């Protein structure tokens, strides 16, 4: 399972998203200011930051949070 976290440098809410993501060992940051981050965001239809997409080991989306920072408990509940 991977928690994909989509951020941008000029995003005012992204520091809070990064802080929440650091609480999970299975999180991976994607900077949408860079080509690889933007490509991954496009793959998941992420258009705003911060956004998080929780995917299982097969790459299927389990849950997503768009344009806001979820509480850590919300992530943990969906991660099982």
Secondary structure as a PSIPRED ss2 file (coil, helix, strand):
# PSIPRED VFORMAT (PSIPRED V4.0)

   1 X C   1.000  0.000  0.000
   2 X E   0.000  0.000  1.000
   3 X E   0.000  0.000  1.000
   4 X E   0.000  0.000  1.000
   5 X E   0.000  0.000  1.000
   6 X E   0.000  0.000  1.000
   7 X E   0.000  0.000  1.000
   8 X C   1.000  0.000  0.000
   9 X C   1.000  0.000  0.000
  10 X C   1.000  0.000  0.000
  11 X C   1.000  0.000  0.000
  12 X C   1.000  0.000  0.000
  13 X C   1.000  0.000  0.000
  14 X H   0.000  1.000  0.000
  15 X H   0.000  1.000  0.000
  16 X H   0.000  1.000  0.000
  17 X H   0.000  1.000  0.000
  18 X H   0.000  1.000  0.000
  19 X H   0.000  1.000  0.000
  20 X H   0.000  1.000  0.000
  21 X H   0.000  1.000  0.000
  22 X C   1.000  0.000  0.000
  23 X C   1.000  0.000  0.000
  24 X C   1.000  0.000  0.000
  25 X C   1.000  0.000  0.000
  26 X C   1.000  0.000  0.000
  27 X E   0.000  0.000  1.000
  28 X E   0.000  0.000  1.000
  29 X E   0.000  0.000  1.000
  30 X E   0.000  0.000  1.000
  31 X E   0.000  0.000  1.000
  32 X C   1.000  0.000  0.000
  33 X C   1.000  0.000  0.000
  34 X C   1.000  0.000  0.000
  35 X H   0.000  1.000  0.000
  36 X H   0.000  1.000  0.000
  37 X H   0.000  1.000  0.000
  38 X H   0.000  1.000  0.000
  39 X H   0.000  1.000  0.000
  40 X H   0.000  1.000  0.000
  41 X H   0.000  1.000  0.000
  42 X H   0.000  1.000  0.000
  43 X H   0.000  1.000  0.000
  44 X C   1.000  0.000  0.000
  45 X C   1.000  0.000  0.000
  46 X C   1.000  0.000  0.000
  47 X C   1.000  0.000  0.000
  48 X C   1.000  0.000  0.000
  49 X C   1.000  0.000  0.000
  50 X C   1.000  0.000  0.000
  51 X E   0.000  0.000  1.000
  52 X E   0.000  0.000  1.000
  53 X E   0.000  0.000  1.000
  54 X E   0.000  0.000  1.000
  55 X E   0.000  0.000  1.000
  56 X C   1.000  0.000  0.000
  57 X C   1.000  0.000  0.000
  58 X C   1.000  0.000  0.000
  59 X C   1.000  0.000  0.000
  60 X C   1.000  0.000  0.000
  61 X E   0.000  0.000  1.000
  62 X E   0.000  0.000  1.000
  63 X E   0.000  0.000  1.000
  64 X E   0.000  0.000  1.000
  65 X E   0.000  0.000  1.000
  66 X C   1.000  0.000  0.000
  67 X C   1.000  0.000  0.000
  68 X C   1.000  0.000  0.000
  69 X C   1.000  0.000  0.000
  70 X C   1.000  0.000  0.000
  71 X C   1.000  0.000  0.000
  72 X H   0.000  1.000  0.000
  73 X H   0.000  1.000  0.000
  74 X H   0.000  1.000  0.000
  75 X H   0.000  1.000  0.000
  76 X H   0.000  1.000  0.000
  77 X H   0.000  1.000  0.000
  78 X H   0.000  1.000  0.000
  79 X H   0.000  1.000  0.000
  80 X C   1.000  0.000  0.000
